[in-house]
Amino acid sequence: MTNYSYKLGFIGAGNMGKAIASGILSHGLLTEKDILMSDIAPNASFGNVKIVADAAEVLKNCEYVILSVKPQIFPAISDKVKAGACRCLISIMAGVAVDTIRSAAPDGAKVIRVMPNTPCSIGRGITAIAQNDAGEECNAFAKSIFDTTGETVSLPESLFDAVTGVSGSGPAYVYYFIRSMIRGGVDAGLDEAVAEKLTLATVQGAAEMVRRSSDDLDTLIDKVCSKGGTTIQAVNCFDEKDFDGVVREGMARCVARSKELGKS
């Protein structure tokens, strides 16, 4: 039986890796001494967590390993992954299927695929965990990791391209809309800082209204729009420009790219 030096390792100490590690540490799930990271950046740092240059060191010395690299990087490190000794690989790579990861996993290692999003960095993320055969212990530990970064849901892996299109990439869509609202406020004469404050409070409040209300979205929209009023002018414009269609087409392209990554 392998005596591991670390409980958890990260291949990739970028934004998502650090966001996940931050949640783990802030909730006391693990300590800095329990975590080892690898990154090719020569000056990479994260508190007192040890960061090494060679991914092989992480893969041989950590019981659990999170693959937090871009999917395009995975083929270049697959040989090191195969030579590792971890008990379980947890992948956050978009588009890379469990079967692909399993083919490069150390003998006997379990594989879990997850899809988090960037609000994990502030504890408000949502992470989908693919249903799998990794066993109760590995799944419980994986869930405990992502519970520290927000909410988790369990879904079939066949839906993960759709998850990528909704929650994985979704924060960028919301940021885009927020930016447009701020610009619209400035166009109407507001100071940018005031426009930003009004916009952020509106988006946050509206999201909470959707969460709490028993009304469906069409009803909530109608409740803000009065006939011949102001709001309906904006909503009519959105309809005329097929805003709904543009958003859905963009999401479809995102999902299609996720599927392409899975085939490469």
MOLIN-V437663 format. One record per residue. N is the residue number from 1. RES is the residue in three letters. SS is DSSP state (H for helix, E for strand, - for the rest). BURIAL is b if it has 16 or more other C-alpha atoms within 10 Angstrom, else e. Layout:
BEGIN
n: [N & N]
res: [RES & RES]
ss: [SS & SS]
burial: [BURIAL & BURIAL]
END
This chain:
BEGIN
n: [1 & 2 & 3 & 4 & 5 & 6 & 7 & 8 & 9 & 10 & 11 & 12 & 13 & 14 & 15 & 16 & 17 & 18 & 19 & 20 & 21 & 22 & 23 & 24 & 25 & 26 & 27 & 28 & 29 & 30 & 31 & 32 & 33 & 34 & 35 & 36 & 37 & 38 & 39 & 40 & 41 & 42 & 43 & 44 & 45 & 46 & 47 & 48 & 49 & 50 & 51 & 52 & 53 & 54 & 55 & 56 & 57 & 58 & 59 & 60 & 61 & 62 & 63 & 64 & 65 & 66 & 67 & 68 & 69 & 70 & 71 & 72 & 73 & 74 & 75 & 76 & 77 & 78 & 79 & 80 & 81 & 82 & 83 & 84 & 85 & 86 & 87 & 88 & 89 & 90 & 91 & 92 & 93 & 94 & 95 & 96 & 97 & 98 & 99 & 100 & 101 & 102 & 103 & 104 & 105 & 106 & 107 & 108 & 109 & 110 & 111 & 112 & 113 & 114 & 115 & 116 & 117 & 118 & 119 & 120 & 121 & 122 & 123 & 124 & 125 & 126 & 127 & 128 & 129 & 130 & 131 & 132 & 133 & 134 & 135 & 136 & 137 & 138 & 139 & 140 & 141 & 142 & 143 & 144 & 145 & 146 & 147 & 148 & 149 & 150 & 151 & 152 & 153 & 154 & 155 & 156 & 157 & 158 & 159 & 160 & 161 & 162 & 163 & 164 & 165 & 166 & 167 & 168 & 169 & 170 & 171 & 172 & 173 & 174 & 175 & 176 & 177 & 178 & 179 & 180 & 181 & 182 & 183 & 184 & 185 & 186 & 187 & 188 & 189 & 190 & 191 & 192 & 193 & 194 & 195 & 196 & 197 & 198 & 199 & 200 & 201 & 202 & 203 & 204 & 205 & 206 & 207 & 208 & 209 & 210 & 211 & 212 & 213 & 214 & 215 & 216 & 217 & 218 & 219 & 220 & 221 & 222 & 223 & 224 & 225 & 226 & 227 & 228 & 229 & 230 & 231 & 232 & 233 & 234 & 235 & 236 & 237 & 238 & 239 & 240 & 241 & 242 & 243 & 244 & 245 & 246 & 247 & 248 & 249 & 250 & 251 & 252 & 253 & 254 & 255 & 256 & 257 & 258 & 259 & 260 & 261 & 262 & 263 & 264]
res: [MET & THR & ASN & TYR & SER & TYR & LYS & LEU & GLY & PHE & ILE & GLY & ALA & GLY & ASN & MET & GLY & LYS & ALA & ILE & ALA & SER & GLY & ILE & LEU & SER & HIS & GLY & LEU & LEU & THR & GLU & LYS & ASP & ILE & LEU & MET & SER & ASP & ILE & ALA & PRO & ASN & ALA & SER & PHE & GLY & ASN & VAL & LYS & ILE & VAL & ALA & ASP & ALA & ALA & GLU & VAL & LEU & LYS & ASN & CYS & GLU & TYR & VAL & ILE & LEU & SER & VAL & LYS & PRO & GLN & ILE & PHE & PRO & ALA & ILE & SER & ASP & LYS & VAL & LYS & ALA & GLY & ALA & CYS & ARG & CYS & LEU & ILE & SER & ILE & MET & ALA & GLY & VAL & ALA & VAL & ASP & THR & ILE & ARG & SER & ALA & ALA & PRO & ASP & GLY & ALA & LYS & VAL & ILE & ARG & VAL & MET & PRO & ASN & THR & PRO & CYS & SER & ILE & GLY & ARG & GLY & ILE & THR & ALA & ILE & ALA & GLN & ASN & ASP & ALA & GLY & GLU & GLU & CYS & ASN & ALA & PHE & ALA & LYS & SER & ILE & PHE & ASP & THR & THR & GLY & GLU & THR & VAL & SER & LEU & PRO & GLU & SER & LEU & PHE & ASP & ALA & VAL & THR & GLY & VAL & SER & GLY & SER & GLY & PRO & ALA & TYR & VAL & TYR & TYR & PHE & ILE & ARG & SER & MET & ILE & ARG & GLY & GLY & VAL & ASP & ALA & GLY & LEU & ASP & GLU & ALA & VAL & ALA & GLU & LYS & LEU & THR & LEU & ALA & THR & VAL & GLN & GLY & ALA & ALA & GLU & MET & VAL & ARG & ARG & SER & SER & ASP & ASP & LEU & ASP & THR & LEU & ILE & ASP & LYS & VAL & CYS & SER & LYS & GLY & GLY & THR & THR & ILE & GLN & ALA & VAL & ASN & CYS & PHE & ASP & GLU & LYS & ASP & PHE & ASP & GLY & VAL & VAL & ARG & GLU & GLY & MET & ALA & ARG & CYS & VAL & ALA & ARG & SER & LYS & GLU & LEU & GLY & LYS & SER]
ss: [- & - & - & - & - & E & E & E & E & E & E & - & - & - & H & H & H & H & H & H & H & H & H & H & H & H & - & - & - & - & - & H & H & H & E & E & E & E & - & - & - & - & - & - & - & - & - & - & - & E & E & E & - & - & H & H & H & H & H & H & H & E & E & E & E & E & E & - & - & - & H & H & H & H & H & H & H & H & H & H & H & H & - & - & - & - & - & E & E & E & E & - & - & - & - & - & - & H & H & H & H & H & H & - & - & - & - & - & - & E & E & E & E & E & E & - & - & H & H & H & H & H & - & - & E & E & E & E & E & E & - & - & - & - & - & H & H & H & H & H & H & H & H & H & H & H & H & - & - & E & E & E & E & E & E & - & H & H & H & H & H & H & H & H & H & H & H & H & - & H & H & H & H & H & H & H & H & H & H & H & H & H & H & H & H & H & H & - & - & - & - & H & H & H & H & H & H & H & H & H & H & H & H & H & H & H & H & H & H & H & H & H & - & - & - & - & H & H & H & H & H & H & H & H & - & - & - & - & - & - & H & H & H & H & H & H & H & H & H & H & - & - & H & H & H & H & H & H & H & H & H & H & H & H & H & H & H & H & H & H & H & H & H & -]
burial: [e & e & e & b & e & b & b & b & b & b & b & b & b & b & e & b & b & b & b & b & b & b & b & b & b & e & e & e & e & b & e & b & e & b & b & b & b & b & b & e & e & e & e & b & b & e & e & e & e & b & b & b & b & e & b & b & b & b & b & b & b & b & b & b & b & b & b & b & b & e & b & e & e & b & e & e & e & b & e & b & b & b & e & b & b & b & b & b & b & b & b & b & b & b & b & b & b & b & e & e & b & b & e & b & b & b & e & e & b & b & b & b & b & b & b & b & b & b & b & b & b & e & b & e & b & b & b & b & b & b & b & b & e & e & e & e & e & b & b & e & e & b & b & e & b & b & b & b & b & b & b & b & e & e & e & e & b & e & e & b & b & b & b & b & b & b & b & b & b & b & e & e & e & e & e & e & e & b & b & e & b & b & b & e & b & b & e & e & e & e & e & e & e & e & b & b & e & e & b & b & e & e & e & e & e & e & e & e & e & e & e & e & e & e & e & e & e & e & e & e & e & e & e & e & b & e & e & e & e & e & e & b & e & e & e & e & e & e & e & e & e & e & e & e & e & e & e & e & e & e & b & b & e & b & b & b & b & b & b & e & b & b & e & e]
END
